[in-house]
Amino acid sequence: MAASMNGPGTAGIVARAQALFDDLSFTAAREWKAAGPARKVIGYMPIYVPRELIHAAGFLPLGIVGGGDQLEVIHGDAYYQSYICRIPRSTIELGVSGRLDFVDGMLFPSICDVIRNLSGMWKTMFPHVYVRYFDVPQTYRDDIGGNYYIHELAELRDDLGALRGSPITDDELRGSIAVYNDNRRLVRELYAFRAQSPWQAPAAEVYLVLRAGLVLPVEEHSAMIRGYLAAVADEKRPRRDNCRIVLTGVFCEQPPLNLIKSLELAGCYVVDDDLLLITRWLVGDVDPEGDPLRNLALAFLHQSESTAAKYEPNLKEKGQHLVRAVRRSGAEGVIFACPSFCDPALLERPMLQHVLKDANIPYIAFKYAENSGQMQPIREQAGTFADSIKLWSGT
Amino acid sequence: MTTTFVTPKAAPAKEVEKDASMLKQKQMMAAHYDRLTRAPETGEKVCATFVPGNLNELIMCFDLVNNLPEVNAIQSGLRRQSGAYVLEAEKIGHSEDVCTYVKSDIGMMAKGNIGPNGQKMPDPDVLLLSYTGCFTFMKWFELLREQFKCETIMLQTPYLGDGKITRNMVEYMVKQLKEDVIPKLERVSGVKFDIDRLREYLKKSVAAEDDLVRVLQSAKSKPSPIDAYFGGIYYIGPIFGAFRGTDDAIEYYKFLRDEVEERLAGGKGPVTPDGDMGKEKYRLVVEGPPNYTNFRQFWKMFYDEGAVVVASSYTKVGGVYDLGFRHDPDHPLETLAEYCLGVYTNRSLPMRIEMLANYIREYDADGLLINSIKSCNSFSAGQLLIMREVEKRTGKPAAFIESDLVDPRYFSAANIKNRLESYFQMIEQKRAGARAAA
């Protein structure tokens, strides 16, 4: 668990991130909480919650993205039919098995019907925990969706202030916005570096470093990214004759780490993705001056990522974020990896595929679950895709 | 889940016995589909929207004809056409995992978009994305927008995660209506919005809503004169569809209420496709939508055993009138907002649990049956917890069956029948236990 970050190069940092990833008891977050009597931990699920509000209360935001492929789901399956995705059942497992017994609150963002309903399940099953379904606007005018969202943010701020025992001030919130702006800049830098030199920053490593941000205090996570960026360019790593792909559809239930590794082993450098989107949801800085709730609302309305859980009001703009991601990262193709039974990703996929087809961008698609164990078919499919790009692209 | 491939060509069915209100509704539906399919000739413009959050009164203010893709999918299911439509949609790239209403709709379009009256359905002029209680709706209309490239209007209904309607929610919806939805509908239709016209329609809605509630609550009697699930689906048709706010709906519900009250006075049970139901043996509350591809076969499994559904959640997806909601002509936009906010699928899981437990008590039901629908996560996610909680709170047994809305591959008659028979035995045992303890 307490792997050193002081090892040579990136190895120590990656080992620390891997240890955090492997720890299904969330020891780091437990230790953080135990360090002060007033400390509280607020869990959140994908895709987006304004972590600044939690941080401003002096609490730790804790990202919960299911149980992965190492968690044996015993109780969780009793709550879900076979045709429901895996993430809610492993999240229930985390809750029922006591692994989240130190969590004081849970936020369930507006992403799909399953996560939405899970908010009500959590209220029923864990009545002592603060639970909020966090709704966000699907209309983007400042005076309509913006005003609604500011009220929602204010309610959340009030609730968190009540949990703390004193209201969250604007100054506290402005301070937290600045801290998260810093973190987002570093994540953008990390992604830009990988897009430029994917052989230096393997997708699995970048993922682990990013994932650490779900359980660490943001300041510590920013330091981790800084350390990784400082060391990674000097790593001696072979440059392979891989193709470059954007991985999409992986914004909620996480693929197994082996799946990410398999893609690169099969000849596909991942140069952009929608993994752990909360770390890049806001694509620019939030204004740290002025009314902080308004600034967070405006950032959400006008500077947030496109994804399947979000309504796109402009038909011409539909799917263009993916085309832009391909162009920006110099990708040669797109891999749609969607969790089984994921309504948003799977309903969105045909529309995105049409857009890619019009833009002459090749793609493949497959499904996975967070506990998928058999990677051979995926390796074969990705390998064939890589070969086809290498052999036929540009002809 | 057991998967069964149902042969579309079943043995010839016995002629269904229909009561007069069913015949009247059939005429209304036929006239509506004729109006829709004639729209390209008559020049009437078409607005597609969804049942939960259906703003029929507002749509009528713009002389638009209301087209409900879910209802089209149901019609395809009842006519056993949806299986082929679903396969067609999967063939053109839609996942086997997603909502079969969507795939039936898209498959129907891919195969010529022929409506239930055998005529080509019109292209929509506007998609009113009344986004209430189901994320799939959003993707569904994005998919249709891609195909028809028409105006698409989002009306977001915030979810009642905390179990209450807040002022912020209502103000948000009213603002959307005033500043976005209505101006766009004016532009598409060329008709200026008249709030007094809306008020008139809303007054008519109230009259029909009152009568619907009388019909639904008649099931509190023993025996129940109605089946509030299988029969209830017919009863909600006009008010959930394109008739709320019309004289037709007032007449239909008045007619239906008279019929039901007559049955009540005569101590009769529900009318089934095979005529009057026999002795009422079991009173059930049902959660979840039905299967439509084998609707009659499904219903028969109940009435053959003397089981009647006295209350159901599915008949509240287009409004919870029995909980007291009525459209309010004095606050026309606010009432539209509150209507959307309150529909069953927009209610949090704890609200749903409470509602179902109350139904069991108020309707003196023997227990809860959940029909879990493979392709409807809005309903299905969390139903196993609902089952446990309702059992715990009421002390009444609950049971769980699985099927799908309009995908015949997920209707396993033998499996469902076995589970129902076991459930009825469980109820008998409970009763015997209660008698022994008394």
Interface residues (C-beta under 8 A of the other chain):
Chain A: A78 Y79 Y80 Q81 S82 Y83 I84 P88 F108 S110 I111 C112 D113 V114 R116 N117 L118 S119 G120 M121 K123 T124 M125 R132 Y133 D135 P137 Q138 T139 R141 D143 I144 G145 N147 Y148 H151 E152 E155 A308 A309 Y311 E312 P313 L315 K318 C338 S340 F341 C342 D343 P344 L346 L347 E348 R349 P350 M351 Q353 H354 K367
Chain B: M1 I92 G93 H94 S95 D97 V98 C99 V102 L129 Y131 C134 F135 T136 M138 K139 W140 E142 L143 R145 E146 K149 T152 M154 Q156 P158 Y159 G161 D162 N168 M169 E171 Y172 K175 Q176 E179 D180 S348 L349 P350 M351 R352 I353 S372 K374 S375 N377 S378 S380 A381 G382 Q383 L384 L385 E389 E402
